[in-house]
Amino acid sequence: MTITRRQTSNITVFKRTAPEAVTYDLSKSDSVTITVPVASTWTSGPHWHETHAEFLQILQGRALVKLGDRSGVYGAGDGVIEVPIYTVHEWRRIAGDDDQGDLMVREWTIPEDGEKEGFFRMLTSFLTEPHPSSLYQAPSMTPKWVRTQIEHWIVVLQLFCIFHSWDNWPVLVGEDSGWVSWAVTHLVLTFSSAIGFVLGLRGTYGAYVSDELMSKATRENGARKAR
């Protein structure tokens, strides 16, 4: 069976519904504007980057931002927040802060190599597929009951494949990116990517990104590995 994914490379705005409602605006190259509406439970989740410094700018509302072992409330007047590489960070709406309206945050990275746009295109394109858990190809002799069990893990496996490919390392144990946390995250994402490969899962799909962005990301990734 051939797996067909939606062509989303020309879409610039992606929306996910409640309870984790969020809108990703990718209309500007090399950045994303994230809107988290009132009452949404969306969070970026604690994670770190290893090849990209990240920058956050609150455009509207207030956000609770965790940066390493510090956390604070930031608003539109607080300027740009820099997230150095290997620094665990997370941001979200402030619970009960509904009178502030929608929270809008702009994110971008240095180097500006398409990583930010590519990551969010992969993430949101997959999560907004009509039936994301069915987007895999098990070996032909796999029993039906095994296929049923596999489908419970496809979403997680696919997300881990994307994280692994696009410099997004989630905290799976502990609260920081110390060596134990680093080792566990790398081991889990590498193992998940290997299992995902057998099931036809990849970290990057041509249906989700333009040829230009694909070439740019491939070129920059190759240049980093050559250094």
Beta strands, then each sheet from edge to edge (+ up, - down):
strand 1: 13-16
strand 2: 22-25
strand 3: 31-36
strand 4: 47-48
strand 5: 53-60
strand 6: 62-67
strand 7: 70-75
strand 8: 80-83
strand 9: 89-93
strand 10: 103-110
strand 11: 169-170
sheet 1: 1+ 2- 3+ 10- 5+ 8-
sheet 2: 4+ 11-
sheet 3: 7+ 6- 9+
end
